[in-house]
């Protein structure tokens, strides 16, 4: 119940900014439209592999919609700001584990962005483009599981980014480096199999393909859930790392300014 309350409060807080977020939606949808238009142009003279022009349009529109769940989440889950203000000391004193506390709040943020950003953007693309629609409820379920797993992986990665604020006065570059790697290694805009072989192999050694590429491949019907084991393994591994990181930071808390 406590974690649900934390998530609900984060969700409610964002409701105050729905009007401003509609502007974000238009900007995000515009970028997706530009990317899709590029692939439409390329598809006139190229077969675009197994995807085809229609498949690449659906690919781009789906990944663009997923960004608000798996990429555009709170920088470090708010931990860097808590370190600057000294709030981190109070957070560590709470009778709630820091990781589960921050994760619960972020789930509320993600739920809001899914409802008020991802869904509206995707619905707009449905009106503009003839997108691929999963034909079975089982595929929809697999897509939902992969998206939830992707969101959790992103939460863990951003938690670890936030934890670095205990050792450095400027951790935002980790966030932007992670964002750049999402664009490169998660299959955003370009499917991983079209990357140079060495870069594609490097991507599969990381959790990034499970943020965008795997959910999108399942959505398009090219995967049937076998890669969800990878999602689950990364969720378990990153959870362990987050718990270990929390144990370490409890022994080293430096609040800037005092």
Backbone as CSV, one residue per row, in Angstrom:
resi,resn,N_x,N_y,N_z,CA_x,CA_y,CA_z,C_x,C_y,C_z
1,UNK,0.825,-1.206,0.000,0.000,0.000,0.000,0.864,1.264,0.000
2,UNK,1.999,1.226,0.741,2.882,2.382,0.784,3.413,2.706,-0.604
3,UNK,3.866,1.664,-1.313,4.441,1.892,-2.639,3.380,2.368,-3.627
4,UNK,2.189,1.852,-3.494,1.095,2.315,-4.350,0.802,3.790,-4.080
5,UNK,0.858,4.198,-2.806,0.627,5.601,-2.454,1.706,6.501,-3.035
6,UNK,2.962,6.057,-2.959,4.062,6.836,-3.538,3.882,7.007,-5.040
7,UNK,3.504,5.906,-5.709,3.289,5.962,-7.154,2.100,6.858,-7.484
8,UNK,1.029,6.754,-6.698,-0.168,7.551,-6.951,0.111,9.036,-6.782
9,UNK,0.925,9.392,-5.790,1.260,10.805,-5.572,2.083,11.358,-6.722
10,UNK,3.031,10.548,-7.228,3.828,10.982,-8.373,2.946,11.156,-9.600
11,UNK,2.005,10.260,-9.769,1.068,10.354,-10.895,0.217,11.617,-10.776
12,UNK,-0.314,11.869,-9.580,-1.183,13.033,-9.366,-0.429,14.343,-9.550
13,UNK,0.829,14.366,-9.130,1.624,15.583,-9.276,1.775,15.976,-10.731
14,UNK,1.940,14.989,-11.599,2.098,15.270,-13.021,0.817,15.736,-13.689
15,UNK,-0.321,15.415,-13.104,-1.589,15.822,-13.702,-1.724,17.337,-13.797
16,UNK,-0.983,18.053,-12.960,-1.051,19.510,-12.976,-0.425,20.099,-14.238
17,UNK,0.357,19.309,-14.962,1.098,19.832,-16.109,0.635,19.217,-17.419
18,UNK,-0.601,18.736,-17.444,-1.085,18.067,-18.653,-1.067,18.978,-19.870
19,UNK,-1.434,20.248,-19.681,-1.448,21.179,-20.814,-0.067,21.357,-21.421
20,UNK,0.935,21.563,-20.560,2.303,21.738,-21.053,2.807,20.471,-21.726
21,UNK,2.396,19.334,-21.197,2.865,18.073,-21.759,2.265,17.797,-23.134
22,UNK,1.124,18.391,-23.426,0.557,18.229,-24.758,1.485,18.835,-25.813
23,UNK,2.169,19.919,-25.436,3.143,20.531,-26.345,4.298,19.558,-26.583
24,UNK,4.735,18.884,-25.510,5.787,17.880,-25.653,5.349,16.782,-26.614
25,UNK,4.098,16.383,-26.494,3.584,15.325,-27.355,3.653,15.715,-28.826
26,UNK,3.273,16.954,-29.115,3.304,17.416,-30.500,4.726,17.432,-31.035
27,UNK,5.670,17.893,-30.191,7.069,17.922,-30.620,7.597,16.513,-30.848
28,UNK,7.286,15.602,-29.923,7.738,14.222,-30.065,7.120,13.563,-31.298
29,UNK,5.831,13.785,-31.502,5.156,13.215,-32.671,5.747,13.773,-33.956
30,UNK,6.145,15.032,-33.928,6.731,15.654,-35.119,8.067,14.988,-35.473
31,UNK,8.892,14.712,-34.448,10.158,14.030,-34.703,9.905,12.650,-35.299
32,UNK,8.947,11.931,-34.723,8.623,10.613,-35.253,8.140,10.676,-36.683
33,UNK,7.354,11.694,-36.992,6.860,11.881,-38.358,8.024,12.124,-39.315
34,UNK,9.008,12.904,-38.877,10.181,13.170,-39.718,10.962,11.891,-39.955
35,UNK,11.175,11.110,-38.870,11.921,9.860,-39.016,11.190,8.901,-39.957
36,UNK,9.865,8.800,-39.784,9.080,7.911,-40.647,9.144,8.373,-42.098
37,UNK,9.110,9.681,-42.306,9.184,10.220,-43.665,10.523,9.892,-44.327
38,UNK,11.591,9.888,-43.527,12.906,9.534,-44.057,12.896,8.098,-44.572
39,UNK,12.303,7.186,-43.778,12.258,5.783,-44.195,11.322,5.575,-45.384
40,UNK,10.252,6.381,-45.461,9.378,6.305,-46.641,10.157,6.672,-47.893
41,UNK,10.993,7.724,-47.776,11.816,8.130,-48.909,12.834,7.071,-49.273
42,UNK,13.480,6.467,-48.270,14.464,5.428,-48.533,13.812,4.183,-49.123
43,UNK,12.569,3.921,-48.706,11.873,2.727,-49.178,11.473,2.779,-50.629
44,UNK,11.520,3.938,-51.239,11.170,4.039,-52.660,12.202,3.365,-53.553
45,UNK,13.455,3.338,-53.101,14.517,2.757,-53.925,15.191,1.560,-53.265
46,UNK,14.748,1.194,-52.042,15.373,0.088,-51.330,14.297,-0.789,-50.700
47,UNK,14.543,-2.092,-50.608,13.523,-2.994,-50.051,13.389,-2.903,-48.533
48,UNK,14.404,-2.339,-47.852,14.405,-2.199,-46.384,14.287,-3.546,-45.685
49,UNK,14.991,-4.525,-46.199,15.083,-5.821,-45.549,13.750,-6.515,-45.374
50,UNK,13.610,-7.235,-44.268,12.375,-7.962,-43.993,11.246,-7.043,-43.540
51,UNK,11.579,-5.812,-43.185,10.571,-4.897,-42.674,9.707,-4.318,-43.792
52,UNK,10.353,-3.888,-44.860,9.632,-3.162,-45.888,9.296,-1.762,-45.403
53,UNK,8.784,-0.951,-46.294,8.451,0.429,-45.913,7.380,0.464,-44.831
54,UNK,6.343,-0.341,-44.981,5.262,-0.357,-43.993,5.779,-0.801,-42.628
55,UNK,6.650,-1.806,-42.626,7.196,-2.283,-41.371,8.072,-1.255,-40.690
56,UNK,8.871,-0.522,-41.464,9.739,0.489,-40.869,8.938,1.669,-40.331
57,UNK,7.840,2.017,-40.994,6.985,3.083,-40.465,6.429,2.661,-39.105
58,UNK,5.935,1.435,-39.026,5.411,0.922,-37.761,6.514,0.841,-36.711
59,UNK,7.704,0.442,-37.150,8.863,0.344,-36.241,9.168,1.702,-35.617
60,UNK,9.289,2.715,-36.454,9.636,4.053,-35.976,8.548,4.616,-35.066
61,UNK,7.297,4.469,-35.471,6.196,5.033,-34.674,6.101,4.367,-33.314
62,UNK,6.331,3.062,-33.270,6.246,2.356,-31.993,7.399,2.725,-31.075
63,UNK,8.622,2.770,-31.605,9.761,3.139,-30.763,9.642,4.578,-30.283
64,UNK,9.141,5.462,-31.119,8.957,6.849,-30.710,7.959,6.952,-29.564
65,UNK,6.925,6.135,-29.597,5.936,6.131,-28.523,6.518,5.550,-27.234
66,UNK,7.417,4.565,-27.372,7.996,3.909,-26.196,9.020,4.771,-25.468
67,UNK,9.564,5.767,-26.139,10.614,6.577,-25.521,10.185,7.173,-24.196
68,UNK,8.906,7.528,-24.088,8.418,8.169,-22.868,8.323,7.198,-21.703
69,UNK,8.458,5.901,-21.984,8.396,4.896,-20.930,9.781,4.360,-20.591
70,UNK,10.634,4.274,-21.598,11.921,3.612,-21.405,13.128,4.534,-21.491
71,UNK,12.948,5.767,-21.878,14.092,6.669,-22.023,13.886,7.992,-21.292
72,UNK,12.760,8.640,-21.538,12.506,9.953,-20.949,11.908,9.826,-19.557
73,UNK,12.701,9.302,-18.627,12.240,9.230,-17.242,13.140,10.117,-16.392
74,UNK,12.864,10.204,-15.116,13.546,11.168,-14.249,15.046,10.926,-14.221
75,UNK,15.801,12.002,-14.328,17.254,11.938,-14.279,17.705,11.389,-12.926
76,UNK,18.265,10.177,-12.955,18.752,9.588,-11.711,17.666,9.324,-10.701
77,UNK,16.424,9.252,-11.141,15.247,9.065,-10.270,15.148,10.154,-9.203
78,UNK,15.755,11.303,-9.478,15.686,12.413,-8.540,16.741,12.382,-7.448
79,UNK,17.616,11.381,-7.460,18.633,11.267,-6.414,19.652,12.415,-6.470
80,UNK,20.152,12.821,-7.661,21.101,13.943,-7.683,20.546,15.204,-7.022
81,UNK,19.268,15.513,-7.275,18.655,16.685,-6.650,18.561,16.490,-5.144
82,UNK,18.251,15.274,-4.711,18.157,14.992,-3.278,19.515,15.160,-2.599
83,UNK,20.588,14.824,-3.306,21.930,14.998,-2.751,22.252,16.485,-2.603
84,UNK,21.883,17.271,-3.606,22.186,18.704,-3.561,21.459,19.399,-2.403
85,UNK,20.236,19.003,-2.142,19.438,19.655,-1.103,19.630,19.039,0.276
86,UNK,20.267,17.875,0.337,20.417,17.182,1.612,19.271,16.243,1.921
87,UNK,18.269,16.197,1.053,17.116,15.331,1.265,17.509,13.859,1.291
88,UNK,18.630,13.531,0.668,19.056,12.136,0.599,19.268,11.556,1.991
89,UNK,19.738,12.387,2.936,19.966,11.880,4.289,18.654,11.461,4.945
90,UNK,17.591,12.229,4.684,16.281,11.869,5.217,15.719,10.638,4.505
91,UNK,15.952,10.559,3.198,15.463,9.406,2.446,16.095,8.118,2.942
92,UNK,17.380,8.186,3.296,18.065,6.997,3.783,17.621,6.623,5.194
93,UNK,17.066,7.585,5.942,16.598,7.311,7.298,15.185,6.741,7.327
94,UNK,14.485,6.816,6.206,13.110,6.323,6.178,13.091,4.803,6.366
95,UNK,12.011,4.273,6.960,11.901,2.812,7.142,11.495,2.103,5.843
96,UNK,11.992,2.606,4.719,11.714,2.042,3.402,13.037,2.002,2.655
97,UNK,13.285,0.917,1.961,14.528,0.811,1.197,14.564,1.904,0.136
98,UNK,15.726,2.544,-0.012,15.848,3.674,-0.935,15.492,3.277,-2.364
99,UNK,15.939,2.107,-2.799,15.667,1.689,-4.176,14.174,1.502,-4.420
100,UNK,13.502,0.772,-3.549,12.065,0.543,-3.734,11.275,1.845,-3.595
101,UNK,11.754,2.747,-2.743,11.108,4.049,-2.578,11.172,4.850,-3.875
102,UNK,12.376,4.979,-4.421,12.552,5.745,-5.652,11.866,5.069,-6.836
103,UNK,11.929,3.739,-6.872,11.305,3.012,-7.980,9.793,3.180,-7.962
104,UNK,9.191,3.142,-6.772,7.738,3.294,-6.668,7.299,4.663,-7.172
105,UNK,8.025,5.695,-6.796,7.697,7.040,-7.289,7.815,7.114,-8.799
106,UNK,8.847,6.466,-9.348,9.051,6.535,-10.793,7.983,5.751,-11.546
107,UNK,7.472,4.679,-10.948,6.388,3.938,-11.597,5.163,4.831,-11.777
108,UNK,4.912,5.712,-10.808,3.811,6.669,-10.958,4.051,7.615,-12.112
109,UNK,5.301,8.072,-12.243,5.675,8.946,-13.362,5.514,8.224,-14.696
110,UNK,5.958,6.975,-14.751,5.870,6.195,-15.982,4.421,5.934,-16.352
111,UNK,3.589,5.632,-15.356,2.167,5.396,-15.624,1.523,6.634,-16.233
112,UNK,1.886,7.796,-15.689,1.357,9.047,-16.235,1.811,9.238,-17.683
113,UNK,3.090,9.028,-17.934,3.614,9.263,-19.283,3.067,8.242,-20.277
114,UNK,2.785,7.047,-19.810,2.181,6.056,-20.691,0.780,6.489,-21.128
115,UNK,0.005,6.988,-20.180,-1.387,7.365,-20.469,-1.473,8.680,-21.228
116,UNK,-0.680,9.672,-20.822,-0.828,11.016,-21.382,0.208,11.361,-22.452
117,UNK,1.167,10.468,-22.682,2.148,10.755,-23.724,2.250,9.625,-24.747
118,UNK,2.591,8.426,-24.281,2.790,7.320,-25.230,1.519,6.989,-26.002
119,UNK,0.420,6.827,-25.292,-0.833,6.461,-25.966,-1.307,7.554,-26.926
120,UNK,-1.356,8.845,-26.518,-1.776,9.881,-27.479,-0.886,9.956,-28.710
121,UNK,0.435,9.813,-28.530,1.350,9.868,-29.668,1.090,8.692,-30.610
122,UNK,0.909,7.515,-30.034,0.651,6.335,-30.858,-0.687,6.456,-31.588
123,UNK,-1.701,6.960,-30.911,-3.007,7.128,-31.548,-2.935,8.131,-32.691
124,UNK,-2.132,9.167,-32.523,-1.955,10.138,-33.600,-1.306,9.485,-34.811
125,UNK,-0.303,8.634,-34.563,0.340,7.924,-35.665,-0.635,6.964,-36.350
126,UNK,-1.534,6.370,-35.578,-2.528,5.483,-36.167,-3.413,6.214,-37.173
127,UNK,-3.665,7.496,-36.886,-4.486,8.299,-37.790,-3.704,8.680,-39.047
128,UNK,-2.413,8.953,-38.864,-1.592,9.447,-39.973,-1.094,8.312,-40.872
129,UNK,-0.637,7.214,-40.244,0.006,6.133,-40.985,-0.802,4.830,-40.869
130,UNK,-0.670,3.942,-41.858,-1.285,2.607,-41.767,-0.377,1.671,-40.956
131,UNK,-0.439,1.744,-39.644,0.481,0.999,-38.789,0.095,-0.471,-38.663
132,UNK,1.106,-1.272,-38.349,0.874,-2.685,-38.052,0.160,-2.805,-36.703
133,UNK,-0.838,-3.664,-36.620,-1.568,-3.912,-35.387,-1.449,-5.396,-35.047
134,UNK,-1.011,-5.744,-33.832,-0.946,-7.169,-33.458,-2.296,-7.840,-33.630
135,UNK,-2.259,-9.055,-34.148,-3.509,-9.730,-34.500,-4.034,-10.643,-33.388
136,UNK,-3.255,-10.927,-32.383,-3.709,-11.828,-31.323,-3.525,-11.187,-29.956
137,UNK,-4.371,-11.562,-29.032,-4.277,-11.054,-27.660,-3.009,-11.566,-26.987
138,UNK,-2.539,-12.750,-27.394,-1.302,-13.287,-26.825,-0.118,-12.394,-27.173
139,UNK,-0.064,-11.922,-28.422,1.005,-11.007,-28.819,0.928,-9.707,-28.031
140,UNK,-0.280,-9.196,-27.832,-0.467,-7.975,-27.044,0.044,-8.179,-25.621
141,UNK,-0.224,-9.361,-25.053,0.252,-9.658,-23.705,1.773,-9.686,-23.657
142,UNK,2.401,-10.316,-24.671,3.865,-10.363,-24.714,4.448,-8.961,-24.851
143,UNK,3.814,-8.134,-25.677,4.272,-6.748,-25.837,4.182,-6.011,-24.503
144,UNK,3.078,-6.199,-23.785,2.885,-5.535,-22.491,3.954,-5.976,-21.493
145,UNK,4.248,-7.270,-21.456,5.274,-7.780,-20.539,6.636,-7.196,-20.886
146,UNK,6.943,-7.151,-22.178,8.240,-6.613,-22.600,8.360,-5.129,-22.273
147,UNK,7.260,-4.389,-22.378,7.286,-2.958,-22.071,7.485,-2.731,-20.573
148,UNK,6.778,-3.504,-19.755,6.941,-3.386,-18.302,8.378,-3.719,-17.911
149,UNK,8.918,-4.802,-18.511,10.308,-5.156,-18.237,11.265,-4.070,-18.680
150,UNK,11.013,-3.469,-19.838,11.866,-2.389,-20.344,11.827,-1.189,-19.411
151,UNK,10.641,-0.851,-18.918,10.507,0.277,-17.999,11.280,0.010,-16.713
152,UNK,11.206,-1.235,-16.219,11.914,-1.561,-14.981,13.429,-1.515,-15.182
153,UNK,13.899,-2.025,-16.320,15.327,-1.945,-16.621,15.785,-0.492,-16.645
154,UNK,14.979,0.374,-17.250,15.319,1.792,-17.308,15.338,2.414,-15.916
155,UNK,14.411,2.006,-15.059,14.401,2.492,-13.682,15.703,2.112,-12.982
156,UNK,16.108,0.853,-13.121,17.339,0.392,-12.483,18.555,1.162,-13.002
157,UNK,18.620,1.357,-14.306,19.760,2.051,-14.889,19.815,3.494,-14.400
158,UNK,18.674,4.143,-14.326,18.665,5.527,-13.853,18.915,5.618,-12.352
159,UNK,18.536,4.598,-11.610,18.866,4.574,-10.180,20.379,4.530,-9.998
160,UNK,21.046,3.687,-10.774,22.503,3.595,-10.690,23.160,4.901,-11.118
161,UNK,22.563,5.570,-12.096,23.060,6.893,-12.491,22.907,7.871,-11.333
162,UNK,21.760,7.820,-10.667,21.518,8.709,-9.532,22.471,8.460,-8.388
163,UNK,22.800,7.206,-8.151,23.690,6.849,-7.042,25.071,7.471,-7.217
164,UNK,25.509,7.665,-8.462,26.828,8.250,-8.692,26.936,9.663,-8.139
165,UNK,25.785,10.316,-7.892,25.805,11.675,-7.350,26.405,11.712,-5.949
166,UNK,26.498,10.554,-5.288,27.124,10.493,-3.962,28.638,10.605,-4.053
167,UNK,29.190,10.414,-5.262,30.634,10.447,-5.433,31.107,11.582,-6.336
168,UNK,30.183,12.231,-7.026,30.571,13.319,-7.929,29.566,14.451,-7.825
169,UNK,30.035,15.665,-8.023,29.150,16.824,-7.942,28.363,17.045,-9.226
170,UNK,28.685,16.311,-10.268,27.988,16.476,-11.542,27.782,15.112,-12.186
171,UNK,26.559,14.597,-12.058,26.261,13.265,-12.598,25.351,13.328,-13.816
172,UNK,24.961,14.538,-14.239,24.009,14.631,-15.349,24.587,14.088,-16.648
173,UNK,25.924,14.123,-16.770,26.513,13.626,-18.021,26.293,12.125,-18.157
174,UNK,26.179,11.403,-17.019,25.852,9.976,-17.091,24.467,9.786,-17.708
175,UNK,23.545,10.662,-17.324,22.175,10.580,-17.848,22.156,10.801,-19.356
176,UNK,22.884,11.824,-19.809,22.882,12.126,-21.235,23.680,11.087,-22.024
177,UNK,24.720,10.522,-21.422,25.447,9.431,-22.079,24.546,8.213,-22.223
178,UNK,23.774,7.934,-21.190,22.825,6.827,-21.254,21.782,7.084,-22.334
179,UNK,21.299,8.320,-22.416,20.312,8.672,-23.433,20.887,8.476,-24.840
180,UNK,22.155,8.846,-25.027,22.796,8.664,-26.332,22.932,7.181,-26.662
181,UNK,23.271,6.359,-25.666,23.404,4.925,-25.893,22.065,4.278,-26.196
182,UNK,20.996,4.799,-25.606,19.651,4.308,-25.940,19.383,4.537,-27.428
183,UNK,19.700,5.727,-27.906,19.484,6.042,-29.318,20.313,5.153,-30.239
184,UNK,21.515,4.763,-29.772,22.427,4.005,-30.624,22.245,2.498,-30.499
185,UNK,22.150,1.994,-29.252,22.209,0.553,-29.014,20.859,-0.091,-28.725
186,UNK,19.806,0.702,-28.558,18.491,0.136,-28.229,17.642,-0.122,-29.468
187,UNK,18.179,0.195,-30.645,17.415,-0.028,-31.867,16.488,1.101,-32.223
188,UNK,16.675,2.260,-31.619,15.847,3.409,-31.979,16.283,3.940,-33.337
189,UNK,15.333,4.097,-34.240,15.543,4.610,-35.598,16.148,3.563,-36.530
190,UNK,17.163,2.810,-36.078,17.810,1.809,-36.931,17.772,0.458,-36.229
191,UNK,17.187,-0.575,-36.829,17.194,-1.917,-36.236,18.617,-2.405,-35.992
192,UNK,18.804,-3.167,-34.937,20.149,-3.576,-34.537,20.853,-4.406,-35.601
193,UNK,20.097,-5.207,-36.374,20.744,-6.057,-37.369,21.328,-5.251,-38.518
194,UNK,20.989,-3.971,-38.619,21.545,-3.131,-39.673,22.778,-2.364,-39.214
195,UNK,23.122,-2.474,-37.945,24.328,-1.839,-37.453,25.546,-2.654,-37.867
196,UNK,26.740,-2.058,-37.863,27.956,-2.861,-38.086,27.985,-4.039,-37.114
197,UNK,28.481,-5.174,-37.559,28.414,-6.398,-36.751,29.036,-6.226,-35.370
198,UNK,30.181,-5.522,-35.294,30.834,-5.349,-34.001,29.986,-4.508,-33.062
199,UNK,29.269,-3.504,-33.626,28.437,-2.650,-32.795,27.175,-3.389,-32.356
200,UNK,26.642,-4.210,-33.255,25.470,-5.011,-32.902,25.810,-6.014,-31.798
201,UNK,26.975,-6.646,-31.892,27.403,-7.585,-30.860,27.603,-6.876,-29.530
202,UNK,28.152,-5.666,-29.593,28.335,-4.873,-28.372,26.993,-4.544,-27.738
203,UNK,26.013,-4.213,-28.568,24.684,-3.880,-28.054,24.084,-5.047,-27.289
204,UNK,24.252,-6.276,-27.816,23.660,-7.453,-27.180,24.355,-7.850,-25.887
205,UNK,25.491,-7.251,-25.596,26.148,-7.462,-24.307,25.617,-6.533,-23.243
206,UNK,24.714,-5.645,-23.633,24.141,-4.643,-22.733,22.632,-4.849,-22.631
207,UNK,21.984,-4.148,-21.693,20.519,-4.256,-21.586,19.767,-3.398,-22.590
208,UNK,20.466,-2.614,-23.394,19.795,-1.647,-24.252,18.824,-2.252,-25.271
209,UNK,19.137,-3.377,-25.917,18.162,-3.927,-26.883,16.806,-4.242,-26.266
210,UNK,16.778,-4.487,-24.958,15.526,-4.857,-24.300,14.676,-3.636,-23.943
211,UNK,15.217,-2.449,-24.173,14.447,-1.227,-23.911,13.498,-0.892,-25.053
212,UNK,13.952,-1.046,-26.295,13.146,-0.669,-27.460,13.062,-1.779,-28.506
213,UNK,14.204,-2.361,-28.828,14.273,-3.286,-29.965,13.401,-4.526,-29.757
214,UNK,13.542,-5.188,-28.627,12.785,-6.414,-28.380,11.284,-6.144,-28.285
215,UNK,10.818,-5.136,-27.513,9.378,-4.861,-27.516,8.830,-4.560,-28.913
216,UNK,9.614,-3.840,-29.715,9.155,-3.481,-31.058,9.121,-4.702,-31.972
217,UNK,10.123,-5.557,-31.874,10.135,-6.780,-32.685,8.953,-7.688,-32.330
218,UNK,8.634,-7.770,-31.053,7.469,-8.572,-30.644,6.194,-7.937,-31.176
219,UNK,6.114,-6.621,-31.089,4.950,-5.887,-31.588,4.741,-6.127,-33.081
220,UNK,5.843,-6.178,-33.835,5.751,-6.379,-35.280,5.554,-7.840,-35.665
221,UNK,5.672,-8.749,-34.705,5.460,-10.165,-34.988,6.702,-10.914,-35.404
222,UNK,7.905,-10.294,-35.267,9.145,-10.958,-35.651,9.741,-11.775,-34.510
223,UNK,9.293,-11.534,-33.305,9.721,-12.311,-32.143,8.474,-12.853,-31.463
224,UNK,8.644,-13.982,-30.765,7.491,-14.625,-30.139,7.688,-14.836,-28.638
225,UNK,8.480,-13.989,-28.039,8.606,-14.021,-26.586,9.846,-14.700,-26.056
226,UNK,10.639,-15.350,-26.904,11.827,-16.057,-26.403,12.835,-15.096,-25.780
227,UNK,12.911,-13.885,-26.313,13.862,-12.906,-25.775,13.399,-12.301,-24.449
228,UNK,12.185,-12.622,-24.022,11.733,-12.117,-22.724,12.543,-12.704,-21.576
229,UNK,13.172,-13.881,-21.819,14.066,-14.418,-20.803,15.233,-13.472,-20.580
230,UNK,15.715,-12.866,-21.649,16.779,-11.876,-21.506,16.324,-10.675,-20.709
231,UNK,15.087,-10.245,-20.960,14.529,-9.133,-20.191,14.468,-9.473,-18.714
232,UNK,13.994,-10.658,-18.389,13.880,-11.074,-16.988,15.251,-11.199,-16.324
233,UNK,16.228,-11.720,-17.059,17.569,-11.862,-16.502,18.200,-10.505,-16.217
234,UNK,18.010,-9.561,-17.142,18.553,-8.227,-16.910,17.841,-7.539,-15.750
235,UNK,16.538,-7.760,-15.619,15.797,-7.192,-14.486,16.365,-7.716,-13.165
236,UNK,16.595,-9.021,-13.111,17.125,-9.633,-11.887,18.546,-9.147,-11.604
237,UNK,19.385,-9.113,-12.638,20.782,-8.702,-12.451,20.875,-7.244,-12.009
238,UNK,20.131,-6.364,-12.665,20.195,-4.947,-12.328,19.594,-4.676,-10.953
239,UNK,18.588,-5.449,-10.572,18.039,-5.307,-9.215,19.110,-5.612,-8.177
240,UNK,19.856,-6.687,-8.406,20.943,-7.051,-7.490,21.988,-5.949,-7.415
241,UNK,22.362,-5.395,-8.561,23.352,-4.318,-8.586,22.832,-3.091,-7.830
242,UNK,21.550,-2.766,-8.016,20.966,-1.611,-7.326,20.965,-1.814,-5.812
243,UNK,20.666,-3.024,-5.368,20.669,-3.312,-3.932,22.080,-3.223,-3.358
244,UNK,23.061,-3.732,-4.100,24.447,-3.643,-3.653,24.919,-2.191,-3.624
245,UNK,24.528,-1.427,-4.640,24.919,-0.013,-4.689,24.330,0.752,-3.511
246,UNK,23.094,0.429,-3.145,22.456,1.090,-2.009,23.192,0.763,-0.718
247,UNK,23.622,-0.486,-0.584,24.361,-0.890,0.614,25.670,-0.118,0.731
248,UNK,26.326,0.101,-0.416,27.586,0.837,-0.414,27.360,2.306,-0.088
249,UNK,26.345,2.920,-0.698,26.156,4.358,-0.498,25.717,4.681,0.925
250,UNK,25.132,3.729,1.635,24.757,3.973,3.029,25.985,4.209,3.897
251,UNK,27.145,3.741,3.439,28.380,3.938,4.184,29.148,5.167,3.709
252,UNK,28.623,5.811,2.674,29.293,7.020,2.180,28.241,7.997,1.704
253,UNK,27.820,8.872,2.575,26.853,9.905,2.223,27.515,11.256,2.432
254,UNK,27.743,11.953,1.326,28.322,13.292,1.379,27.302,14.271,0.839
255,UNK,26.721,15.089,1.696,25.749,16.073,1.283,26.472,17.359,0.924
256,UNK,26.337,17.794,-0.297,27.063,18.980,-0.759,26.639,20.197,0.048
257,UNK,27.653,20.887,0.526,27.383,22.109,1.284,27.369,21.896,2.785
258,UNK,27.574,20.653,3.225,27.602,20.440,4.662,27.530,18.992,5.034
